[in-house]
Amino acid sequence: MIFLIWFSLFALFFLYYINKLSTSFCLKKEIPEEKQDRFYRTINVLITILLVSTYLEILYTA
C-alpha cells in the first residue's frame, strides 16, 4: 500500500515536470497554439502508458 502512494506521488511529479519541459519546448520552438494541444495530449498519453507499465512490471516482479 505504501508503494502505491509513493509511486502515485512520483507519477504526479513526473507528469508535472514533463509538462513543464513540454511548455518550454513549445515556447522555444514557437509551435503554434493549435498544434500545442495535440502535442501535450500525445506526450501525456505516452508518459501515462509508460508509468502504468512500469508500475505493473515492478508490482509483478517484486
CHARMM-style PDB file with segment names, atoms N, HN, CA, C and O in Angstrom:
ATOM      1  N   MET     1       0.825  -1.200   0.000  1.00  0.00      PROA
ATOM      2  CA  MET     1       0.000   0.000   0.000  1.00  0.00      PROA
ATOM      3  C   MET     1       0.867   1.261   0.000  1.00  0.00      PROA
ATOM      4  O   MET     1       0.556   2.232  -0.690  1.00  0.00      PROA
ATOM      5  N   ILE     2       1.937   1.244   0.763  1.00  0.00      PROA
ATOM      6  HN  ILE     2       2.189   0.456   1.324  1.00  0.00      PROA
ATOM      7  CA  ILE     2       2.828   2.401   0.811  1.00  0.00      PROA
ATOM      8  C   ILE     2       3.493   2.610  -0.542  1.00  0.00      PROA
ATOM      9  O   ILE     2       3.717   3.743  -0.967  1.00  0.00      PROA
ATOM     10  N   PHE     3       3.809   1.500  -1.218  1.00  0.00      PROA
ATOM     11  HN  PHE     3       3.628   0.579  -0.872  1.00  0.00      PROA
ATOM     12  CA  PHE     3       4.416   1.614  -2.543  1.00  0.00      PROA
ATOM     13  C   PHE     3       3.480   2.314  -3.519  1.00  0.00      PROA
ATOM     14  O   PHE     3       3.923   3.127  -4.330  1.00  0.00      PROA
ATOM     15  N   LEU     4       2.192   2.005  -3.446  1.00  0.00      PROA
ATOM     16  HN  LEU     4       1.832   1.345  -2.787  1.00  0.00      PROA
ATOM     17  CA  LEU     4       1.213   2.640  -4.327  1.00  0.00      PROA
ATOM     18  C   LEU     4       1.168   4.151  -4.096  1.00  0.00      PROA
ATOM     19  O   LEU     4       1.111   4.923  -5.053  1.00  0.00      PROA
ATOM     20  N   ILE     5       1.192   4.570  -2.848  1.00  0.00      PROA
ATOM     21  HN  ILE     5       1.239   3.943  -2.070  1.00  0.00      PROA
ATOM     22  CA  ILE     5       1.183   6.002  -2.529  1.00  0.00      PROA
ATOM     23  C   ILE     5       2.463   6.663  -3.033  1.00  0.00      PROA
ATOM     24  O   ILE     5       2.421   7.730  -3.645  1.00  0.00      PROA
ATOM     25  N   TRP     6       3.596   6.022  -2.771  1.00  0.00      PROA
ATOM     26  HN  TRP     6       3.629   5.155  -2.273  1.00  0.00      PROA
ATOM     27  CA  TRP     6       4.883   6.571  -3.206  1.00  0.00      PROA
ATOM     28  C   TRP     6       4.939   6.686  -4.729  1.00  0.00      PROA
ATOM     29  O   TRP     6       5.348   7.715  -5.267  1.00  0.00      PROA
ATOM     30  N   PHE     7       4.527   5.629  -5.412  1.00  0.00      PROA
ATOM     31  HN  PHE     7       4.194   4.793  -4.975  1.00  0.00      PROA
ATOM     32  CA  PHE     7       4.577   5.637  -6.869  1.00  0.00      PROA
ATOM     33  C   PHE     7       3.607   6.665  -7.450  1.00  0.00      PROA
ATOM     34  O   PHE     7       3.917   7.298  -8.459  1.00  0.00      PROA
ATOM     35  N   SER     8       2.445   6.841  -6.833  1.00  0.00      PROA
ATOM     36  HN  SER     8       2.194   6.328  -6.013  1.00  0.00      PROA
ATOM     37  CA  SER     8       1.479   7.842  -7.306  1.00  0.00      PROA
ATOM     38  C   SER     8       2.048   9.255  -7.181  1.00  0.00      PROA
ATOM     39  O   SER     8       1.887  10.077  -8.084  1.00  0.00      PROA
ATOM     40  N   LEU     9       2.712   9.532  -6.062  1.00  0.00      PROA
ATOM     41  HN  LEU     9       2.843   8.865  -5.329  1.00  0.00      PROA
ATOM     42  CA  LEU     9       3.333  10.842  -5.897  1.00  0.00      PROA
ATOM     43  C   LEU     9       4.449  11.051  -6.916  1.00  0.00      PROA
ATOM     44  O   LEU     9       4.585  12.133  -7.486  1.00  0.00      PROA
ATOM     45  N   PHE    10       5.243  10.011  -7.139  1.00  0.00      PROA
ATOM     46  HN  PHE    10       5.133   9.131  -6.676  1.00  0.00      PROA
ATOM     47  CA  PHE    10       6.287  10.082  -8.148  1.00  0.00      PROA
ATOM     48  C   PHE    10       5.701  10.339  -9.536  1.00  0.00      PROA
ATOM     49  O   PHE    10       6.221  11.160 -10.292  1.00  0.00      PROA
ATOM     50  N   ALA    11       4.620   9.637  -9.866  1.00  0.00      PROA
ATOM     51  HN  ALA    11       4.198   8.970  -9.252  1.00  0.00      PROA
ATOM     52  CA  ALA    11       3.990   9.785 -11.184  1.00  0.00      PROA
ATOM     53  C   ALA    11       3.446  11.196 -11.379  1.00  0.00      PROA
ATOM     54  O   ALA    11       3.599  11.773 -12.455  1.00  0.00      PROA
ATOM     55  N   LEU    12       2.813  11.756 -10.350  1.00  0.00      PROA
ATOM     56  HN  LEU    12       2.689  11.287  -9.476  1.00  0.00      PROA
ATOM     57  CA  LEU    12       2.292  13.121 -10.460  1.00  0.00      PROA
ATOM     58  C   LEU    12       3.420  14.124 -10.651  1.00  0.00      PROA
ATOM     59  O   LEU    12       3.318  15.021 -11.488  1.00  0.00      PROA
ATOM     60  N   PHE    13       4.491  13.979  -9.882  1.00  0.00      PROA
ATOM     61  HN  PHE    13       4.573  13.251  -9.202  1.00  0.00      PROA
ATOM     62  CA  PHE    13       5.636  14.859 -10.041  1.00  0.00      PROA
ATOM     63  C   PHE    13       6.235  14.725 -11.436  1.00  0.00      PROA
ATOM     64  O   PHE    13       6.578  15.724 -12.069  1.00  0.00      PROA
ATOM     65  N   PHE    14       6.359  13.492 -11.910  1.00  0.00      PROA
ATOM     66  HN  PHE    14       6.081  12.681 -11.395  1.00  0.00      PROA
ATOM     67  CA  PHE    14       6.945  13.233 -13.220  1.00  0.00      PROA
ATOM     68  C   PHE    14       6.100  13.844 -14.336  1.00  0.00      PROA
ATOM     69  O   PHE    14       6.641  14.470 -15.248  1.00  0.00      PROA
ATOM     70  N   LEU    15       4.784  13.669 -14.273  1.00  0.00      PROA
ATOM     71  HN  LEU    15       4.344  13.160 -13.533  1.00  0.00      PROA
ATOM     72  CA  LEU    15       3.893  14.271 -15.275  1.00  0.00      PROA
ATOM     73  C   LEU    15       3.968  15.798 -15.241  1.00  0.00      PROA
ATOM     74  O   LEU    15       3.989  16.448 -16.286  1.00  0.00      PROA
ATOM     75  N   TYR    16       4.008  16.363 -14.039  1.00  0.00      PROA
ATOM     76  HN  TYR    16       3.991  15.835 -13.189  1.00  0.00      PROA
ATOM     77  CA  TYR    16       4.131  17.810 -13.911  1.00  0.00      PROA
ATOM     78  C   TYR    16       5.427  18.303 -14.556  1.00  0.00      PROA
ATOM     79  O   TYR    16       5.421  19.280 -15.305  1.00  0.00      PROA
ATOM     80  N   TYR    17       6.518  17.635 -14.266  1.00  0.00      PROA
ATOM     81  HN  TYR    17       6.523  16.842 -13.657  1.00  0.00      PROA
ATOM     82  CA  TYR    17       7.810  18.069 -14.781  1.00  0.00      PROA
ATOM     83  C   TYR    17       7.887  17.901 -16.302  1.00  0.00      PROA
ATOM     84  O   TYR    17       8.434  18.765 -16.986  1.00  0.00      PROA
ATOM     85  N   ILE    18       7.350  16.810 -16.834  1.00  0.00      PROA
ATOM     86  HN  ILE    18       6.905  16.108 -16.278  1.00  0.00      PROA
ATOM     87  CA  ILE    18       7.333  16.599 -18.281  1.00  0.00      PROA
ATOM     88  C   ILE    18       6.498  17.686 -18.960  1.00  0.00      PROA
ATOM     89  O   ILE    18       6.882  18.190 -20.016  1.00  0.00      PROA
ATOM     90  N   ASN    19       5.360  18.050 -18.363  1.00  0.00      PROA
ATOM     91  HN  ASN    19       5.049  17.641 -17.505  1.00  0.00      PROA
ATOM     92  CA  ASN    19       4.539  19.127 -18.932  1.00  0.00      PROA
ATOM     93  C   ASN    19       5.258  20.465 -18.883  1.00  0.00      PROA
ATOM     94  O   ASN    19       5.135  21.278 -19.800  1.00  0.00      PROA
ATOM     95  N   LYS    20       6.005  20.692 -17.815  1.00  0.00      PROA
ATOM     96  HN  LYS    20       6.105  20.032 -17.070  1.00  0.00      PROA
ATOM     97  CA  LYS    20       6.789  21.924 -17.707  1.00  0.00      PROA
ATOM     98  C   LYS    20       7.860  21.974 -18.804  1.00  0.00      PROA
ATOM     99  O   LYS    20       8.065  23.013 -19.430  1.00  0.00      PROA
ATOM    100  N   LEU    21       8.534  20.854 -19.028  1.00  0.00      PROA
ATOM    101  HN  LEU    21       8.368  20.010 -18.519  1.00  0.00      PROA
ATOM    102  CA  LEU    21       9.531  20.788 -20.097  1.00  0.00      PROA
ATOM    103  C   LEU    21       8.887  20.930 -21.474  1.00  0.00      PROA
ATOM    104  O   LEU    21       9.461  21.555 -22.366  1.00  0.00      PROA
ATOM    105  N   SER    22       7.705  20.358 -21.649  1.00  0.00      PROA
ATOM    106  HN  SER    22       7.239  19.850 -20.924  1.00  0.00      PROA
ATOM    107  CA  SER    22       6.988  20.476 -22.919  1.00  0.00      PROA
ATOM    108  C   SER    22       6.608  21.924 -23.202  1.00  0.00      PROA
ATOM    109  O   SER    22       6.689  22.383 -24.341  1.00  0.00      PROA
ATOM    110  N   THR    23       6.198  22.634 -22.169  1.00  0.00      PROA
ATOM    111  HN  THR    23       6.132  22.260 -21.243  1.00  0.00      PROA
ATOM    112  CA  THR    23       5.847  24.046 -22.327  1.00  0.00      PROA
ATOM    113  C   THR    23       7.054  24.855 -22.777  1.00  0.00      PROA
ATOM    114  O   THR    23       6.954  25.678 -23.687  1.00  0.00      PROA
ATOM    115  N   SER    24       8.188  24.620 -22.143  1.00  0.00      PROA
ATOM    116  HN  SER    24       8.270  23.951 -21.405  1.00  0.00      PROA
ATOM    117  CA  SER    24       9.386  25.372 -22.539  1.00  0.00      PROA
ATOM    118  C   SER    24       9.826  24.989 -23.950  1.00  0.00      PROA
ATOM    119  O   SER    24      10.336  25.829 -24.692  1.00  0.00      PROA
ATOM    120  N   PHE    25       9.629  23.720 -24.321  1.00  0.00      PROA
ATOM    121  HN  PHE    25       9.214  23.038 -23.719  1.00  0.00      PROA
ATOM    122  CA  PHE    25       9.951  23.298 -25.695  1.00  0.00      PROA
ATOM    123  C   PHE    25       9.057  24.019 -26.706  1.00  0.00      PROA
ATOM    124  O   PHE    25       9.536  24.513 -27.727  1.00  0.00      PROA
ATOM    125  N   CYS    26       7.750  24.075 -26.411  1.00  0.00      PROA
ATOM    126  HN  CYS    26       7.362  23.674 -25.581  1.00  0.00      PROA
ATOM    127  CA  CYS    26       6.811  24.756 -27.313  1.00  0.00      PROA
ATOM    128  C   CYS    26       7.158  26.235 -27.461  1.00  0.00      PROA
ATOM    129  O   CYS    26       7.073  26.789 -28.557  1.00  0.00      PROA
ATOM    130  N   LEU    27       7.541  26.864 -26.377  1.00  0.00      PROA
ATOM    131  HN  LEU    27       7.610  26.414 -25.486  1.00  0.00      PROA
ATOM    132  CA  LEU    27       7.895  28.276 -26.442  1.00  0.00      PROA
ATOM    133  C   LEU    27       9.184  28.494 -27.217  1.00  0.00      PROA
ATOM    134  O   LEU    27       9.295  29.437 -28.001  1.00  0.00      PROA
ATOM    135  N   LYS    28      10.157  27.617 -26.994  1.00  0.00      PROA
ATOM    136  HN  LYS    28      10.066  26.851 -26.357  1.00  0.00      PROA
ATOM    137  CA  LYS    28      11.447  27.774 -27.670  1.00  0.00      PROA
ATOM    138  C   LYS    28      11.334  27.526 -29.175  1.00  0.00      PROA
ATOM    139  O   LYS    28      11.933  28.246 -29.973  1.00  0.00      PROA
ATOM    140  N   LYS    29      10.573  26.515 -29.555  1.00  0.00      PROA
ATOM    141  HN  LYS    29      10.086  25.929 -28.906  1.00  0.00      PROA
ATOM    142  CA  LYS    29      10.421  26.170 -30.973  1.00  0.00      PROA
ATOM    143  C   LYS    29       9.282  26.928 -31.646  1.00  0.00      PROA
ATOM    144  O   LYS    29       9.049  26.770 -32.844  1.00  0.00      PROA
ATOM    145  N   GLU    30       8.575  27.747 -30.876  1.00  0.00      PROA
ATOM    146  HN  GLU    30       8.764  27.875 -29.902  1.00  0.00      PROA
ATOM    147  CA  GLU    30       7.474  28.567 -31.386  1.00  0.00      PROA
ATOM    148  C   GLU    30       6.428  27.729 -32.124  1.00  0.00      PROA
ATOM    149  O   GLU    30       6.049  28.037 -33.254  1.00  0.00      PROA
ATOM    150  N   ILE    31       5.982  26.688 -31.474  1.00  0.00      PROA
ATOM    151  HN  ILE    31       6.290  26.438 -30.556  1.00  0.00      PROA
ATOM    152  CA  ILE    31       4.934  25.826 -32.033  1.00  0.00      PROA
ATOM    153  C   ILE    31       3.604  26.563 -31.929  1.00  0.00      PROA
ATOM    154  O   ILE    31       3.296  27.127 -30.879  1.00  0.00      PROA
ATOM    155  N   PRO    32       2.812  26.569 -32.996  1.00  0.00      PROA
ATOM    156  CA  PRO    32       1.516  27.282 -32.965  1.00  0.00      PROA
ATOM    157  C   PRO    32       0.572  26.714 -31.902  1.00  0.00      PROA
ATOM    158  O   PRO    32       0.662  25.542 -31.535  1.00  0.00      PROA
ATOM    159  N   GLU    33      -0.327  27.560 -31.422  1.00  0.00      PROA
ATOM    160  HN  GLU    33      -0.401  28.512 -31.721  1.00  0.00      PROA
ATOM    161  CA  GLU    33      -1.271  27.185 -30.360  1.00  0.00      PROA
ATOM    162  C   GLU    33      -2.131  25.979 -30.742  1.00  0.00      PROA
ATOM    163  O   GLU    33      -2.380  25.111 -29.906  1.00  0.00      PROA
ATOM    164  N   GLU    34      -2.579  25.918 -31.979  1.00  0.00      PROA
ATOM    165  HN  GLU    34      -2.377  26.623 -32.658  1.00  0.00      PROA
ATOM    166  CA  GLU    34      -3.466  24.815 -32.374  1.00  0.00      PROA
ATOM    167  C   GLU    34      -2.747  23.466 -32.398  1.00  0.00      PROA
ATOM    168  O   GLU    34      -3.398  22.428 -32.277  1.00  0.00      PROA
ATOM    169  N   LYS    35      -1.439  23.457 -32.548  1.00  0.00      PROA
ATOM    170  HN  LYS    35      -0.911  24.301 -32.646  1.00  0.00      PROA
ATOM    171  CA  LYS    35      -0.687  22.201 -32.523  1.00  0.00      PROA
ATOM    172  C   LYS    35      -0.222  21.828 -31.116  1.00  0.00      PROA
ATOM    173  O   LYS    35       0.126  20.675 -30.859  1.00  0.00      PROA
ATOM    174  N   GLN    36      -0.216  22.794 -30.214  1.00  0.00      PROA
ATOM    175  HN  GLN    36      -0.498  23.731 -30.422  1.00  0.00      PROA
ATOM    176  CA  GLN    36       0.251  22.526 -28.853  1.00  0.00      PROA
ATOM    177  C   GLN    36      -0.661  21.563 -28.107  1.00  0.00      PROA
ATOM    178  O   GLN    36      -0.175  20.711 -27.362  1.00  0.00      PROA
ATOM    179  N   ASP    37      -1.969  21.682 -28.291  1.00  0.00      PROA
ATOM    180  HN  ASP    37      -2.364  22.374 -28.895  1.00  0.00      PROA
ATOM    181  CA  ASP    37      -2.901  20.783 -27.606  1.00  0.00      PROA
ATOM    182  C   ASP    37      -2.651  19.331 -27.983  1.00  0.00      PROA
ATOM    183  O   ASP    37      -2.630  18.455 -27.118  1.00  0.00      PROA
ATOM    184  N   ARG    38      -2.463  19.076 -29.260  1.00  0.00      PROA
ATOM    185  HN  ARG    38      -2.479  19.788 -29.963  1.00  0.00      PROA
ATOM    186  CA  ARG    38      -2.190  17.717 -29.724  1.00  0.00      PROA
ATOM    187  C   ARG    38      -0.846  17.222 -29.187  1.00  0.00      PROA
ATOM    188  O   ARG    38      -0.702  16.056 -28.818  1.00  0.00      PROA
ATOM    189  N   PHE    39       0.124  18.116 -29.149  1.00  0.00      PROA
ATOM    190  HN  PHE    39       0.007  19.063 -29.448  1.00  0.00      PROA
ATOM    191  CA  PHE    39       1.452  17.791 -28.631  1.00  0.00      PROA
ATOM    192  C   PHE    39       1.376  17.379 -27.162  1.00  0.00      PROA
ATOM    193  O   PHE    39       1.928  16.350 -26.773  1.00  0.00      PROA
ATOM    194  N   TYR    40       0.683  18.192 -26.340  1.00  0.00      PROA
ATOM    195  HN  TYR    40       0.235  19.028 -26.656  1.00  0.00      PROA
ATOM    196  CA  TYR    40       0.532  17.886 -24.918  1.00  0.00      PROA
ATOM    197  C   TYR    40      -0.223  16.577 -24.704  1.00  0.00      PROA
ATOM    198  O   TYR    40       0.165  15.765 -23.865  1.00  0.00      PROA
ATOM    199  N   ARG    41      -1.293  16.374 -25.456  1.00  0.00      PROA
ATOM    200  HN  ARG    41      -1.608  17.035 -26.138  1.00  0.00      PROA
ATOM    201  CA  ARG    41      -2.093  15.164 -25.311  1.00  0.00      PROA
ATOM    202  C   ARG    41      -1.270  13.929 -25.630  1.00  0.00      PROA
ATOM    203  O   ARG    41      -1.326  12.935 -24.906  1.00  0.00      PROA
ATOM    204  N   THR    42      -0.496  13.990 -26.725  1.00  0.00      PROA
ATOM    205  HN  THR    42      -0.451  14.798 -27.313  1.00  0.00      PROA
ATOM    206  CA  THR    42       0.344  12.864 -27.111  1.00  0.00      PROA
ATOM    207  C   THR    42       1.393  12.561 -26.053  1.00  0.00      PROA
ATOM    208  O   THR    42       1.591  11.404 -25.682  1.00  0.00      PROA
ATOM    209  N   ILE    43       2.059  13.589 -25.572  1.00  0.00      PROA
ATOM    210  HN  ILE    43       1.899  14.529 -25.874  1.00  0.00      PROA
ATOM    211  CA  ILE    43       3.086  13.412 -24.540  1.00  0.00      PROA
ATOM    212  C   ILE    43       2.469  12.812 -23.280  1.00  0.00      PROA
ATOM    213  O   ILE    43       3.015  11.867 -22.710  1.00  0.00      PROA
ATOM    214  N   ASN    44       1.335  13.354 -22.844  1.00  0.00      PROA
ATOM    215  HN  ASN    44       0.892  14.122 -23.307  1.00  0.00      PROA
ATOM    216  CA  ASN    44       0.705  12.864 -21.612  1.00  0.00      PROA
ATOM    217  C   ASN    44       0.230  11.426 -21.730  1.00  0.00      PROA
ATOM    218  O   ASN    44       0.377  10.652 -20.784  1.00  0.00      PROA
ATOM    219  N   VAL    45      -0.333  11.055 -22.862  1.00  0.00      PROA
ATOM    220  HN  VAL    45      -0.452  11.684 -23.631  1.00  0.00      PROA
ATOM    221  CA  VAL    45      -0.776   9.672 -23.052  1.00  0.00      PROA
ATOM    222  C   VAL    45       0.420   8.725 -23.045  1.00  0.00      PROA
ATOM    223  O   VAL    45       0.370   7.675 -22.405  1.00  0.00      PROA
ATOM    224  N   LEU    46       1.484   9.082 -23.742  1.00  0.00      PROA
ATOM    225  HN  LEU    46       1.524   9.936 -24.261  1.00  0.00      PROA
ATOM    226  CA  LEU    46       2.657   8.211 -23.785  1.00  0.00      PROA
ATOM    227  C   LEU    46       3.320   8.075 -22.415  1.00  0.00      PROA
ATOM    228  O   LEU    46       3.734   6.978 -22.039  1.00  0.00      PROA
ATOM    229  N   ILE    47       3.425   9.156 -21.678  1.00  0.00      PROA
ATOM    230  HN  ILE    47       3.088  10.046 -21.983  1.00  0.00      PROA
ATOM    231  CA  ILE    47       4.028   9.102 -20.347  1.00  0.00      PROA
ATOM    232  C   ILE    47       3.138   8.301 -19.397  1.00  0.00      PROA
ATOM    233  O   ILE    47       3.651   7.554 -18.564  1.00  0.00      PROA
ATOM    234  N   THR    48       1.821   8.440 -19.507  1.00  0.00      PROA
ATOM    235  HN  THR    48       1.404   9.047 -20.184  1.00  0.00      PROA
ATOM    236  CA  THR    48       0.917   7.665 -18.667  1.00  0.00      PROA
ATOM    237  C   THR    48       1.040   6.177 -18.964  1.00  0.00      PROA
ATOM    238  O   THR    48       1.046   5.365 -18.039  1.00  0.00      PROA
ATOM    239  N   ILE    49       1.138   5.810 -20.225  1.00  0.00      PROA
ATOM    240  HN  ILE    49       1.133   6.470 -20.977  1.00  0.00      PROA
ATOM    241  CA  ILE    49       1.342   4.401 -20.587  1.00  0.00      PROA
ATOM    242  C   ILE    49       2.662   3.894 -20.007  1.00  0.00      PROA
ATOM    243  O   ILE    49       2.728   2.781 -19.486  1.00  0.00      PROA
ATOM    244  N   LEU    50       3.696   4.701 -20.098  1.00  0.00      PROA
ATOM    245  HN  LEU    50       3.643   5.605 -20.522  1.00  0.00      PROA
ATOM    246  CA  LEU    50       4.993   4.329 -19.538  1.00  0.00      PROA
ATOM    247  C   LEU    50       4.913   4.127 -18.026  1.00  0.00      PROA
ATOM    248  O   LEU    50       5.457   3.153 -17.505  1.00  0.00      PROA
ATOM    249  N   LEU    51       4.247   5.028 -17.322  1.00  0.00      PROA
ATOM    250  HN  LEU    51       3.806   5.819 -17.745  1.00  0.00      PROA
ATOM    251  CA  LEU    51       4.140   4.911 -15.873  1.00  0.00      PROA
ATOM    252  C   LEU    51       3.315   3.701 -15.453  1.00  0.00      PROA
ATOM    253  O   LEU    51       3.683   3.006 -14.506  1.00  0.00      PROA
ATOM    254  N   VAL    52       2.213   3.441 -16.136  1.00  0.00      PROA
ATOM    255  HN  VAL    52       1.915   4.006 -16.905  1.00  0.00      PROA
ATOM    256  CA  VAL    52       1.376   2.275 -15.802  1.00  0.00      PROA
ATOM    257  C   VAL    52       2.129   0.981 -16.054  1.00  0.00      PROA
ATOM    258  O   VAL    52       2.093   0.070 -15.227  1.00  0.00      PROA
ATOM    259  N   SER    53       2.807   0.891 -17.182  1.00  0.00      PROA
ATOM    260  HN  SER    53       2.836   1.631 -17.854  1.00  0.00      PROA
ATOM    261  CA  SER    53       3.553  -0.335 -17.472  1.00  0.00      PROA
ATOM    262  C   SER    53       4.712  -0.524 -16.493  1.00  0.00      PROA
ATOM    263  O   SER    53       5.028  -1.654 -16.123  1.00  0.00      PROA
ATOM    264  N   THR    54       5.345   0.564 -16.075  1.00  0.00      PROA
ATOM    265  HN  THR    54       5.089   1.482 -16.376  1.00  0.00      PROA
ATOM    266  CA  THR    54       6.406   0.476 -15.072  1.00  0.00      PROA
ATOM    267  C   THR    54       5.853   0.006 -13.741  1.00  0.00      PROA
ATOM    268  O   THR    54       6.459  -0.839 -13.082  1.00  0.00      PROA
ATOM    269  N   TYR    55       4.709   0.541 -13.336  1.00  0.00      PROA
ATOM    270  HN  TYR    55       4.216   1.227 -13.871  1.00  0.00      PROA
ATOM    271  CA  TYR    55       4.087   0.121 -12.081  1.00  0.00      PROA
ATOM    272  C   TYR    55       3.742  -1.365 -12.117  1.00  0.00      PROA
ATOM    273  O   TYR    55       4.020  -2.093 -11.164  1.00  0.00      PROA
ATOM    274  N   LEU    56       3.143  -1.809 -13.204  1.00  0.00      PROA
ATOM    275  HN  LEU    56       2.916  -1.217 -13.978  1.00  0.00      PROA
ATOM    276  CA  LEU    56       2.772  -3.219 -13.306  1.00  0.00      PROA
ATOM    277  C   LEU    56       3.992  -4.135 -13.323  1.00  0.00      PROA
ATOM    278  O   LEU    56       3.974  -5.214 -12.731  1.00  0.00      PROA
ATOM    279  N   GLU    57       5.037  -3.707 -13.994  1.00  0.00      PROA
ATOM    280  HN  GLU    57       5.053  -2.830 -14.475  1.00  0.00      PROA
ATOM    281  CA  GLU    57       6.254  -4.523 -14.019  1.00  0.00      PROA
ATOM    282  C   GLU    57       6.871  -4.638 -12.635  1.00  0.00      PROA
ATOM    283  O   GLU    57       7.273  -5.725 -12.220  1.00  0.00      PROA
ATOM    284  N   ILE    58       6.948  -3.534 -11.925  1.00  0.00      PROA
ATOM    285  HN  ILE    58       6.622  -2.651 -12.261  1.00  0.00      PROA
ATOM    286  CA  ILE    58       7.504  -3.565 -10.558  1.00  0.00      PROA
ATOM    287  C   ILE    58       6.607  -4.383  -9.635  1.00  0.00      PROA
ATOM    288  O   ILE    58       7.101  -5.135  -8.795  1.00  0.00      PROA
ATOM    289  N   LEU    59       5.298  -4.242  -9.786  1.00  0.00      PROA
ATOM    290  HN  LEU    59       4.896  -3.631 -10.468  1.00  0.00      PROA
ATOM    291  CA  LEU    59       4.364  -4.943  -8.932  1.00  0.00      PROA
ATOM    292  C   LEU    59       4.457  -6.451  -9.096  1.00  0.00      PROA
ATOM    293  O   LEU    59       4.400  -7.187  -8.111  1.00  0.00      PROA
ATOM    294  N   TYR    60       4.601  -6.918 -10.335  1.00  0.00      PROA
ATOM    295  HN  TYR    60       4.647  -6.320 -11.136  1.00  0.00      PROA
ATOM    296  CA  TYR    60       4.594  -8.366 -10.587  1.00  0.00      PROA
ATOM    297  C   TYR    60       5.968  -9.012 -10.564  1.00  0.00      PROA
ATOM    298  O   TYR    60       6.056 -10.240 -10.556  1.00  0.00      PROA
ATOM    299  N   THR    61       7.048  -8.232 -10.553  1.00  0.00      PROA
ATOM    300  HN  THR    61       6.976  -7.234 -10.559  1.00  0.00      PROA
ATOM    301  CA  THR    61       8.375  -8.835 -10.475  1.00  0.00      PROA
ATOM    302  C   THR    61       8.964  -8.767  -9.075  1.00  0.00      PROA
ATOM    303  O   THR    61       9.952  -9.442  -8.785  1.00  0.00      PROA
ATOM    304  N   ALA    62       8.374  -7.969  -8.213  1.00  0.00      PROA
ATOM    305  HN  ALA    62       7.571  -7.421  -8.449  1.00  0.00      PROA
ATOM    306  CA  ALA    62       8.924  -7.847  -6.851  1.00  0.00      PROA
ATOM    307  C   ALA    62       8.365  -8.893  -5.924  1.00  0.00      PROA
ATOM    308  OT1 ALA    62       8.723  -8.929  -4.747  1.00  0.00      PROA
TER     309      ALA     62
END
